[in-house]
Amino acid sequence: LLWWRRFREISPAAMAEKGRAEAKDVGCEGRKWRRILCLGDSLTKGYYQRGWRYAPYGDTLQNLLEKKHPSLSWKVDVLGVNGYCGHQMPALYKRAMEMYTSKSSDTYSGSEPYDAVVILGGINDLCMGYSPDKVFEGLKETHSLATKAGTHTYAMTCAAHCQEKKVDRHGNNLQSKREKLNSLIATLKSENTTIIDFAKKFPYFSLNEEQRKELWDDGLHYTPAGYERMGMIVFEALESDLSSFRARTKKGCTRCVLQ
């Protein structure tokens, strides 16, 4: 599969058909609608069983939003790329804008900026030997690009994993580097950026073996249950900020106004 394919689609044609249908439907018949982008690496994509299967947390997020707020129309786009690093996120964000907000794209889902972008990245960088400062530089730029477009962003901290007790190829302890990166991510908190302390809410070392087996696939990626939990954590953060999301109106439709 091409890396940019949506997580549920089986072909470019199917992806294009769904994108056009959803873009046509959102905001119609007096309904309010909001769009969310989940951006990141294999954890955002929902990688498990060595990449043979995927269960993105965006699935759970979409389902919870629709269930809790049926009066709103929700559109959750997921762009997670296996092996991608935090310092590559600015380019990935720009790619997402081309894919999902350009009318010339087969994956078009709306021309206006996203109401929210959830960003997770950094684990791959640290394992490859990049410094927390280098990783943060890319993440910070990505948040800046999104907020300048009028989007509220959510910065997820990086959770612990089975390999971080080891050292990277330069002899540095991965746990201390992850903790340093998370402390930098926390500084992004502002009126336009909310911090999701995923590391705190999705532990590894404090779990017993049975709990790890339920949530963790290979010690680095998660099981479907783990990704479901991930979606619930993100949903909880968005839920608290829901009232601050901008109302979307379909151009030319005076009925679609947030009361």
VOBA-962121 format. One line per 5 residues: number of its first residue (from 1); their letters; for each residue x, y, z of N, C-alpha, C, O. Coordinates in pm, whole numbers, padded with zeros to 5 digits. Example, Ala and Ser with C-alpha at 12.3 -4.5 7.8 and 13.67 -1.06 7.14 Angstrom:
BEGIN
1	as	01319:-00569:00780:01230:-00450:00780:01320:-00330:00780:01424:-00332:00846 ~ 01285:-00225:00708:01367:-00106:00714:01290:00003:00787:01341:00114:00804
This chain:
BEGIN
1	llwwr	00083:-00119:00000:00000:00000:00000:00087:00126:00000:00193:00128:00063 ~ 00043:00229:-00069:00113:00355:-00064:00097:00414:00075:-00007:00400:00139 ~ 00204:00483:00122:00205:00527:00262:00095:00626:00295:00054:00638:00410 ~ 00047:00698:00192:-00050:00803:00223:-00194:00755:00222:-00284:00836:00241 ~ -00218:00627:00200:-00357:00581:00196:-00423:00591:00332:-00361:00566:00435
6	rfrei	-00548:00625:00330:-00625:00635:00454:-00632:00501:00519:-00620:00398:00452 ~ -00652:00500:00657:-00639:00377:00731:-00746:00274:00701:-00723:00155:00727 ~ -00860:00311:00648:-00966:00212:00625:-00983:00174:00478:-01056:00081:00445 ~ -00916:00247:00392:-00943:00229:00250:-00863:00113:00192:-00754:00082:00239 ~ -00917:00050:00090:-00847:-00063:00028:-00794:-00028:-00110:-00719:-00106:-00169
11	spaam	-00832:00089:-00163:-00782:00129:-00293:-00794:00280:-00306:-00877:00340:-00237 ~ -00714:00344:-00393:-00727:00489:-00414:-00866:00527:-00461:-00918:00632:-00421 ~ -00928:00445:-00544:-01062:00476:-00594:-01164:00479:-00482:-01248:00568:-00475 ~ -01155:00378:-00391:-01248:00373:-00278:-01225:00492:-00186:-01320:00551:-00135 ~ -01098:00526:-00166:-01064:00639:-00082:-01121:00769:-00139:-01177:00851:-00066
16	aekgr	-01106:00786:-00268:-01155:00907:-00332:-01306:00917:-00323:-01361:01024:-00294 ~ -01374:00804:-00347:-01520:00802:-00343:-01571:00839:-00204:-01665:00918:-00191 ~ -01510:00783:-00100:-01553:00812:00036:-01526:00958:00071:-01610:01024:00132 ~ -01408:01009:00031:-01373:01147:00062:-01470:01246:00000:-01512:01342:00064 ~ -01506:01222:-00128:-01600:01312:-00194:-01739:01305:-00133:-01807:01406:-00119
21	aeakd	-01781:01184:-00096:-01914:01167:-00036:-01923:01238:00097:-02022:01307:00125 ~ -01818:01222:00181:-01821:01285:00313:-01811:01436:00301:-01876:01509:00376 ~ -01731:01484:00207:-01718:01628:00189:-01851:01688:00146:-01882:01802:00182 ~ -01930:01613:00069:-02059:01661:00023:-02161:01663:00135:-02248:01750:00140 ~ -02150:01567:00227:-02250:01552:00332:-02231:01647:00450:-02329:01696:00506
26	vgceg	-02104:01674:00490:-02083:01749:00612:-02144:01887:00605:-02134:01956:00503 ~ -02208:01928:00714:-02263:02061:00724:-02400:02078:00663:-02456:02188:00669 ~ -02456:01973:00604:-02585:01987:00537:-02702:01975:00634:-02687:01926:00746 ~ -02815:02018:00590:-02941:02002:00661:-02935:02056:00803:-02988:01995:00896 ~ -02869:02172:00819:-02869:02238:00947:-02778:02176:01051:-02779:02220:01166
31	rkwrr	-02699:02076:01015:-02612:02011:01113:-02480:02086:01124:-02428:02136:01025 ~ -02426:02093:01248:-02296:02153:01271:-02190:02046:01249:-02214:01929:01279 ~ -02073:02083:01197:-01972:01981:01173:-01834:02032:01210:-01807:02152:01208 ~ -01746:01938:01242:-01609:01969:01281:-01514:01865:01224:-01550:01748:01209 ~ -01393:01909:01193:-01294:01822:01132:-01170:01812:01219:-01124:01912:01275
36	ilclg	-01117:01691:01231:-01001:01664:01315:-00899:01585:01235:-00935:01495:01158 ~ -00772:01618:01253:-00663:01544:01189:-00577:01479:01296:-00533:01546:01390 ~ -00552:01350:01282:-00461:01277:01370:-00332:01256:01291:-00332:01188:01189 ~ -00222:01315:01338:-00097:01316:01263:00014:01249:01345:00029:01276:01464 ~ 00090:01161:01280:00198:01097:01354:00264:00982:01282:00267:00977:01159
41	dsltk	00317:00890:01361:00391:00776:01306:00307:00649:01311:00185:00654:01297 ~ 00372:00534:01330:00300:00406:01329:00200:00393:01443:00102:00320:01432 ~ 00224:00464:01555:00129:00459:01666:00000:00531:01630:-00108:00492:01675 ~ 00009:00633:01550:-00111:00702:01501:-00180:00616:01395:-00302:00614:01387 ~ -00101:00548:01316:-00157:00462:01210:-00225:00338:01268:-00312:00280:01203
46	gyyqr	-00185:00297:01390:-00248:00182:01452:-00179:00050:01423:-00243:-00055:01421 ~ -00050:00055:01402:00032:-00062:01367:00027:-00172:01473:00048:-00146:01592 ~ -00001:-00295:01431:00017:-00412:01518:00031:-00537:01430:00008:-00532:01309 ~ 00069:-00648:01494:00098:-00773:01422:00197:-00748:01307:00175:-00787:01192 ~ 00307:-00681:01344:00417:-00654:01251:00373:-00578:01126:00435:-00590:01020
51	gwrya	00270:-00500:01139:00226:-00418:01027:00130:-00486:00931:00091:-00428:00830 ~ 00092:-00609:00964:-00007:-00678:00881:-00148:-00627:00908:-00237:-00641:00825 ~ -00165:-00568:01025:-00297:-00515:01063:-00282:-00377:01125:-00177:-00342:01179 ~ -00391:-00299:01116:-00390:-00164:01170:-00523:-00136:01242:-00629:-00177:01196 ~ -00514:-00067:01354:-00633:-00030:01431:-00614:00111:01484:-00596:00129:01605
56	pygdt	-00616:00212:01399:-00588:00350:01440:-00683:00402:01548:-00802:00373:01546 ~ -00627:00478:01641:-00710:00535:01748:-00814:00630:01692:-00913:00661:01760 ~ -00793:00677:01569:-00891:00765:01506:-01027:00698:01491:-01129:00767:01491 ~ -01029:00565:01477:-01155:00491:01471:-01236:00513:01598:-01354:00549:01595 ~ -01170:00491:01710:-01236:00507:01841:-01277:00651:01862:-01386:00679:01910
61	lqnll	-01189:00744:01826:-01219:00886:01843:-01343:00924:01765:-01432:00991:01819 ~ -01351:00883:01640:-01467:00914:01557:-01595:00855:01618:-01698:00923:01625 ~ -01588:00730:01661:-01706:00664:01718:-01754:00733:01845:-01874:00750:01865 ~ -01660:00771:01931:-01698:00836:02057:-01758:00974:02031:-01855:01012:02096 ~ -01701:01049:01939:-01753:01182:01907:-01894:01173:01850:-01981:01252:01886
66	ekkhp	-01916:01077:01761:-02048:01061:01702:-02150:01015:01805:-02266:01056:01801 ~ -02108:00930:01896:-02197:00878:01998:-02233:00985:02101:-02349:00997:02140 ~ -02134:01061:02144:-02155:01162:02248:-02218:01289:02194:-02288:01359:02267 ~ -02194:01320:02067:-02244:01445:02009:-02308:01418:01874:-02254:01460:01771 ~ -02421:01349:01871:-02486:01311:01745:-02541:01429:01666:-02570:01415:01547
71	slswk	-02555:01545:01729:-02607:01661:01657:-02500:01726:01570:-02530:01814:01489 ~ -02376:01683:01587:-02266:01736:01508:-02220:01632:01406:-02230:01512:01431 ~ -02171:01678:01293:-02114:01588:01194:-01963:01590:01211:-01901:01697:01206 ~ -01902:01473:01230:-01760:01464:01257:-01685:01404:01140:-01734:01311:01074 ~ -01566:01455:01113:-01478:01403:01010:-01338:01391:01069:-01271:01492:01091
76	vdvlg	-01295:01269:01096:-01162:01245:01152:-01073:01186:01043:-01097:01075:00995 ~ -00970:01260:01004:-00871:01212:00907:-00750:01162:00983:-00709:01222:01083 ~ -00692:01052:00938:-00574:00995:01003:-00460:00988:00902:-00474:00932:00794 ~ -00346:01046:00940:-00226:01035:00858:-00111:00994:00950:-00044:01077:01010 ~ -00090:00863:00958:00020:00808:01035:00111:00732:00940:00063:00657:00855
81	vngyc	00240:00751:00953:00335:00688:00861:00436:00606:00941:00504:00659:01029 ~ 00446:00479:00910:00541:00392:00978:00683:00445:00967:00730:00479:00858 ~ 00752:00453:01081:00891:00495:01081:00914:00644:01077:01029:00689:01082 ~ 00808:00722:01069:00827:00867:01061:00874:00924:01194:00843:00872:01301 ~ 00949:01033:01185:01008:01095:01303:00946:01231:01332:00882:01293:01246
86	ghqmp	00966:01276:01454:00911:01405:01494:00966:01519:01412:00894:01614:01382 ~ 01095:01511:01374:01152:01621:01297:01101:01622:01153:01128:01716:01078 ~ 01026:01518:01114:00967:01514:00980:00821:01559:00980:00759:01567:00874 ~ 00767:01588:01095:00624:01621:01106:00582:01747:01031:00471:01750:00977 ~ 00665:01851:01025:00621:01969:00946:00589:01932:00802:00488:01977:00747
91	alykr	00675:01851:00741:00652:01811:00602:00528:01722:00591:00453:01731:00494 ~ 00507:01638:00691:00391:01550:00690:00262:01630:00706:00161:01600:00642 ~ 00266:01732:00790:00149:01819:00806:00115:01888:00674:-00001:01895:00635 ~ 00218:01939:00606:00194:02005:00478:00136:01907:00376:00051:01943:00294 ~ 00184:01782:00382:00130:01678:00294:-00017:01653:00325:-00098:01633:00234
96	amemy	-00051:01654:00453:-00191:01634:00493:-00279:01745:00439:-00392:01720:00397 ~ -00229:01868:00440:-00307:01980:00388:-00331:01962:00238:-00439:01995:00188 ~ -00232:01911:00168:-00248:01887:00025:-00349:01776:00000:-00430:01783:-00093 ~ -00343:01672:00083:-00429:01556:00064:-00574:01583:00096:-00664:01546:00021 ~ -00597:01649:00210:-00733:01657:00263:-00803:01791:00246:-00925:01799:00260
101	tskss	-00728:01899:00217:-00793:02028:00204:-00783:02088:00065:-00836:02196:00039 ~ -00715:02018:-00024:-00706:02065:-00163:-00816:02000:-00246:-00826:01877:-00251 ~ -00897:02080:-00311:-01008:02026:-00389:-00961:01943:-00508:-01038:01865:-00564 ~ -00836:01959:-00546:-00784:01882:-00657:-00738:01742:-00614:-00702:01660:-00698 ~ -00742:01717:-00483:-00696:01588:-00432:-00811:01488:-00426:-00925:01524:-00398
106	dtysg	-00779:01361:-00454:-00880:01255:-00447:-00926:01229:-00304:-01032:01172:-00283 ~ -00847:01271:-00206:-00881:01247:-00065:-00939:01372:00001:-00947:01379:00123 ~ -00981:01469:-00080:-01038:01594:-00029:-01151:01569:00071:-01240:01487:00046 ~ -01146:01640:00186:-01252:01624:00284:-01302:01759:00336:-01379:01762:00432 ~ -01261:01868:00277:-01308:02000:00320:-01200:02104:00295:-01082:02077:00316
111	sepyd	-01239:02222:00251:-01141:02323:00214:-01092:02409:00329:-00987:02471:00319 ~ -01166:02414:00439:-01129:02500:00550:-01030:02428:00643:-01017:02306:00639 ~ -00960:02507:00728:-00864:02448:00822:-00932:02351:00917:-01052:02360:00942 ~ -00853:02258:00969:-00907:02166:01069:-00941:02241:01197:-00878:02341:01231 ~ -01042:02192:01266:-01074:02247:01398:-00969:02204:01498:-00936:02279:01590
116	avvil	-00916:02084:01482:-00815:02033:01575:-00718:01940:01503:-00757:01867:01412 ~ -00592:01944:01544:-00491:01852:01495:-00423:01790:01616:-00373:01860:01703 ~ -00422:01657:01621:-00358:01583:01730:-00224:01531:01678:-00220:01459:01578 ~ -00116:01569:01745:00018:01539:01695:00095:01452:01794:00106:01484:01912 ~ 00147:01340:01743:00230:01250:01824:00352:01209:01743:00340:01164:01629
121	ggind	00469:01223:01802:00592:01183:01734:00711:01197:01826:00707:01270:01925 ~ 00818:01126:01792:00940:01140:01871:01009:01011:01909:01132:01008:01922 ~ 00932:00904:01926:00992:00777:01968:01093:00727:01865:01203:00684:01902 ~ 01058:00732:01738:01150:00685:01634:01279:00767:01633:01388:00711:01619 ~ 01267:00899:01649:01385:00986:01650:01481:00945:01761:01601:00929:01738
126	lcmgy	01425:00930:01880:01509:00900:01996:01581:00767:01980:01698:00754:02016 ~ 01512:00668:01925:01573:00537:01904:01684:00545:01799:01777:00464:01799 ~ 01673:00642:01709:01773:00658:01603:01890:00745:01646:01987:00761:01572 ~ 01881:00801:01767:01992:00881:01818:01976:01030:01811:02067:01104:01849 ~ 01861:01079:01763:01839:01223:01759:01819:01277:01901:01769:01207:01989
131	spdkv	01859:01400:01922:01845:01461:02053:01701:01508:02076:01630:01537:01980 ~ 01658:01516:02203:01523:01567:02232:01501:01706:02173:01392:01737:02127 ~ 01606:01789:02174:01593:01925:02121:01564:01923:01971:01485:02003:01921 ~ 01630:01832:01899:01608:01822:01755:01466:01775:01726:01400:01826:01636 ~ 01420:01679:01802:01284:01628:01783:01183:01738:01812:01088:01759:01737
136	feglk	01204:01806:01923:01110:01911:01964:01102:02023:01862:00996:02081:01840 ~ 01214:02053:01800:01217:02157:01699:01115:02129:01588:01043:02219:01545 ~ 01109:02003:01544:01014:01966:01439:00871:01967:01488:00782:02014:01417 ~ 00848:01916:01608:00713:01915:01664:00662:02057:01685:00546:02087:01655 ~ 00747:02142:01737:00707:02282:01762:00670:02352:01632:00573:02427:01628
141	ethsl	00747:02328:01528:00718:02389:01398:00583:02341:01345:00507:02418:01286 ~ 00555:02213:01365:00428:02157:01317:00310:02222:01387:00211:02258:01323 ~ 00320:02238:01518:00213:02305:01593:00198:02449:01547:00087:02501:01537 ~ 00309:02514:01520:00306:02653:01474:00234:02665:01340:00154:02756:01320 ~ 00264:02574:01249:00198:02576:01118:00046:02562:01133:-00030:02631:01066
146	atkag	00005:02471:01221:-00138:02446:01239:-00208:02562:01308:-00316:02603:01266 ~ -00149:02615:01413:-00215:02724:01486:-00223:02851:01402:-00318:02928:01414 ~ -00123:02872:01318:-00127:02990:01230:-00240:02978:01128:-00288:03079:01076 ~ -00282:02854:01101:-00393:02832:01008:-00528:02842:01079:-00632:02824:01016 ~ -00525:02869:01210:-00649:02883:01286:-00696:02754:01349:-00813:02743:01388
151	thtya	-00608:02656:01360:-00642:02525:01416:-00593:02512:01560:-00483:02556:01593 ~ -00676:02452:01645:-00632:02422:01781:-00555:02290:01777:-00600:02194:01715 ~ -00439:02285:01841:-00358:02165:01835:-00352:02093:01971:-00371:02153:02076 ~ -00326:01963:01963:-00312:01878:02081:-00176:01809:02073:-00150:01732:01980 ~ -00092:01836:02170:00043:01778:02173:00045:01660:02268:00024:01675:02388
156	mtcaa	00071:01542:02214:00076:01422:02296:00219:01394:02341:00312:01396:02261 ~ 00235:01367:02470:00366:01325:02518:00391:01181:02477:00297:01108:02447 ~ 00517:01140:02476:00556:01006:02432:00554:00908:02549:00614:00934:02654 ~ 00485:00797:02531:00472:00697:02637:00598:00612:02647:00674:00600:02551 ~ 00618:00553:02765:00729:00461:02786:00708:00336:02702:00597:00307:02658
161	hcqek	00816:00260:02680:00805:00136:02604:00915:00041:02649:01004:00079:02726 ~ 00909:-00081:02602:00996:-00186:02653:01144:-00165:02625:01228:-00220:02696 ~ 01176:-00087:02523:01315:-00074:02482:01390:00042:02547:01511:00056:02530 ~ 01318:00125:02622:01382:00248:02666:01478:00231:02784:01548:00326:02819 ~ 01483:00115:02844:01581:00091:02949:01720:00069:02889:01822:00072:02958
166	kvdrh	01721:00047:02757:01846:00028:02687:01905:00164:02649:01849:00268:02683 ~ 02016:00162:02581:02077:00287:02535:02069:00291:02383:02061:00187:02317 ~ 02072:00412:02327:02066:00425:02182:02205:00398:02123:02298:00363:02196 ~ 02218:00414:01993:02343:00380:01925:02460:00471:01965:02575:00442:01934 ~ 02427:00582:02034:02531:00672:02081:02560:00653:02230:02638:00728:02289
171	gnnlq	02496:00552:02289:02521:00523:02430:02437:00604:02527:02466:00605:02647 ~ 02333:00671:02478:02247:00752:02565:02126:00672:02611:02072:00591:02535 ~ 02082:00694:02733:01967:00627:02788:01839:00681:02726:01815:00802:02728 ~ 01758:00592:02669:01637:00636:02598:01531:00691:02692:01456:00781:02654 ~ 01523:00638:02813:01422:00685:02907:01444:00831:02943:01350:00911:02944
176	skrek	01569:00866:02973:01598:01004:03011:01573:01099:02893:01530:01212:02912 ~ 01602:01052:02772:01578:01134:02653:01429:01154:02630:01386:01263:02594 ~ 01351:01049:02651:01205:01061:02634:01148:01157:02737:01062:01240:02705 ~ 01194:01147:02860:01145:01236:02965:01183:01381:02936:01106:01472:02964 ~ 01302:01401:02880:01343:01537:02842:01254:01590:02731:01212:01705:02734
181	lnsli	01226:01505:02632:01139:01545:02522:01000:01580:02575:00942:01680:02533 ~ 00948:01500:02665:00814:01527:02719:00811:01659:02796:00710:01730:02794 ~ 00918:01691:02864:00923:01819:02936:00922:01935:02838:00867:02041:02867 ~ 00984:01916:02722:00983:02019:02618:00844:02031:02556:00795:02141:02533 ~ 00781:01918:02530:00646:01919:02474:00550:01993:02566:00460:02062:02519
186	atlks	00569:01978:02697:00481:02043:02794:00487:02196:02783:00392:02264:02819 ~ 00598:02249:02733:00612:02395:02720:00527:02451:02606:00513:02573:02593 ~ 00472:02363:02523:00388:02409:02412:00250:02455:02459:00176:02518:02383 ~ 00216:02425:02581:00084:02460:02633:00057:02608:02617:00136:02692:02660 ~ -00057:02639:02556:-00096:02778:02534:-00245:02784:02509:-00315:02684:02522
191	entti	-00292:02900:02474:-00435:02916:02443:-00474:02834:02322:-00588:02790:02310 ~ -00378:02813:02233:-00406:02742:02108:-00358:02598:02107:-00382:02526:02009 ~ -00291:02553:02212:-00237:02418:02218:-00265:02354:02353:-00233:02410:02458 ~ -00323:02235:02349:-00353:02159:02470:-00256:02041:02479:-00228:01975:02379 ~ -00205:02015:02598:-00114:01904:02620:-00194:01780:02662:-00273:01786:02757
196	idfak	-00173:01670:02594:-00230:01542:02635:-00115:01459:02693:-00028:01414:02620 ~ -00117:01441:02823:-00008:01368:02888:-00028:01218:02870:-00063:01145:02963 ~ -00005:01175:02748:-00025:01034:02713:00068:00943:02792:00031:00832:02829 ~ 00189:00991:02818:00287:00911:02893:00234:00875:03032:00259:00765:03082 ~ 00164:00967:03093:00110:00944:03227:-00012:00852:03223:-00031:00768:03311
201	kfpyf	-00093:00868:03119:-00219:00794:03112:-00205:00658:03044:-00298:00577:03046 ~ -00089:00633:02984:-00068:00505:02916:00069:00450:02958:00164:00454:02879 ~ 00080:00399:03080:00209:00353:03133:00248:00216:03078:00169:00148:03014 ~ 00370:00180:03104:00420:00047:03064:00480:-00027:03183:00435:-00137:03217 ~ 00579:00031:03247:00652:-00040:03352:00571:-00062:03479:00601:-00154:03556
206	slnee	00469:00018:03502:00387:00000:03622:00278:-00104:03604:00207:-00137:03699 ~ 00263:-00157:03482:00161:-00258:03455:00215:-00397:03485:00335:-00423:03475 ~ 00124:-00487:03521:00167:-00626:03537:00166:-00694:03401:00124:-00635:03301 ~ 00212:-00817:03397:00227:-00888:03270:00094:-00905:03196:00089:-00894:03074 ~ -00011:-00931:03269:-00143:-00951:03208:-00193:-00820:03146:-00251:-00822:03037
211	qrkel	-00172:-00709:03214:-00215:-00580:03161:-00136:-00542:03037:-00191:-00486:02942 ~ -00008:-00571:03040:00075:-00540:02922:00030:-00622:02803:00024:-00571:02691 ~ -00001:-00746:02825:-00045:-00834:02716:-00175:-00784:02654:-00197:-00801:02534 ~ -00259:-00723:02735:-00387:-00672:02685:-00368:-00547:02599:-00436:-00531:02497 ~ -00276:-00459:02639:-00262:-00330:02573:-00146:-00318:02476:-00148:-00236:02384
216	wddgl	-00043:-00400:02496:00078:-00388:02417:00096:-00508:02325:00081:-00623:02366 ~ 00129:-00479:02199:00147:-00585:02100:00289:-00641:02102:00308:-00762:02116 ~ 00387:-00553:02089:00527:-00597:02083:00618:-00520:02178:00740:-00523:02164 ~ 00558:-00450:02272:00637:-00371:02366:00664:-00231:02318:00710:-00146:02395 ~ 00636:-00205:02192:00654:-00072:02134:00524:-00021:02073:00487:00096:02087
221	hytpa	00454:-00112:02003:00324:-00080:01946:00215:-00143:02032:00242:-00225:02120 ~ 00090:-00104:02005:-00021:-00147:02090:-00110:-00251:02023:-00104:-00271:01902 ~ -00191:-00314:02103:-00294:-00404:02053:-00415:-00320:02014:-00419:-00201:02045 ~ -00515:-00378:01946:-00637:-00302:01919:-00698:-00243:02046:-00750:-00131:02045 ~ -00691:-00318:02157:-00743:-00266:02284:-00661:-00147:02330:-00715:-00052:02388
226	gyerm	-00530:-00152:02305:-00444:-00041:02341:-00475:00083:02259:-00479:00194:02314 ~ -00496:00066:02130:-00530:00181:02046:-00669:00235:02080:-00694:00355:02069 ~ -00757:00146:02121:-00889:00193:02165:-00874:00281:02289:-00938:00385:02300 ~ -00789:00238:02381:-00763:00318:02501:-00701:00452:02462:-00734:00555:02520 ~ -00613:00449:02366:-00549:00570:02316:-00655:00668:02263:-00649:00788:02290
231	gmivf	-00750:00615:02187:-00858:00699:02134:-00943:00759:02244:-00989:00872:02232 ~ -00965:00685:02350:-01042:00734:02462:-00969:00848:02532:-01032:00946:02574 ~ -00838:00836:02545:-00758:00940:02608:-00764:01069:02527:-00780:01178:02582 ~ -00751:01057:02395:-00759:01174:02309:-00899:01234:02314:-00915:01356:02317 ~ -01000:01149:02313:-01138:01197:02319:-01162:01279:02446:-01226:01383:02440
236	eales	-01112:01232:02558:-01130:01303:02684:-01072:01444:02677:-01130:01539:02731 ~ -00959:01458:02610:-00897:01590:02595:-00980:01680:02505:-01002:01797:02536 ~ -01026:01625:02393:-01108:01704:02301:-01242:01740:02363:-01295:01849:02340 ~ -01296:01649:02440:-01426:01672:02504:-01422:01796:02593:-01518:01873:02596 ~ -01313:01815:02664:-01303:01929:02755:-01291:02061:02681:-01321:02167:02736
241	dlssf	-01248:02056:02555:-01231:02177:02475:-01339:02195:02370:-01332:02287:02289 ~ -01438:02109:02371:-01537:02107:02263:-01604:02242:02240:-01624:02283:02126 ~ -01637:02311:02348:-01710:02437:02334:-01628:02545:02265:-01684:02642:02215 ~ -01495:02528:02263:-01411:02630:02203:-01385:02607:02054:-01327:02692:01987 ~ -01427:02491:02003:-01409:02464:01861:-01492:02563:01779:-01603:02600:01818
246	rartk	-01437:02605:01666:-01514:02694:01579:-01629:02619:01516:-01619:02500:01486 ~ -01739:02691:01495:-01852:02632:01423:-01819:02633:01275:-01762:02729:01223 ~ -01856:02526:01208:-01837:02518:01064:-01971:02539:00996:-02073:02488:01044 ~ -01973:02611:00887:-02095:02627:00810:-02067:02595:00664:-01963:02632:00610 ~ -02159:02527:00605:-02143:02499:00463:-02165:02627:00384:-02265:02697:00404
251	kgctr	-02073:02658:00296:-02081:02781:00219:-02214:02791:00146:-02253:02701:00072 ~ -02283:02905:00170:-02409:02927:00102:-02529:02870:00175:-02642:02886:00129 ~ -02506:02802:00288:-02617:02743:00362:-02637:02820:00493:-02557:02806:00585 ~ -02742:02901:00502:-02766:02984:00620:-02825:02906:00734:-02838:02960:00844 ~ -02862:02781:00713:-02922:02701:00820:-02816:02639:00909:-02842:02608:01025
256	cvlq	-02693:02621:00855:-02589:02550:00929:-02511:02643:01018:-02394:02672:00992 ~ -02574:02689:01122:-02509:02785:01213:-02512:02729:01355:-02616:02681:01400 ~ -02399:02736:01424:-02392:02690:01562:-02472:02783:01651:-02448:02903:01652 ~ -02564:02728:01725:-02649:02809:01811:-02571:02856:01935:-02626:02926:02020
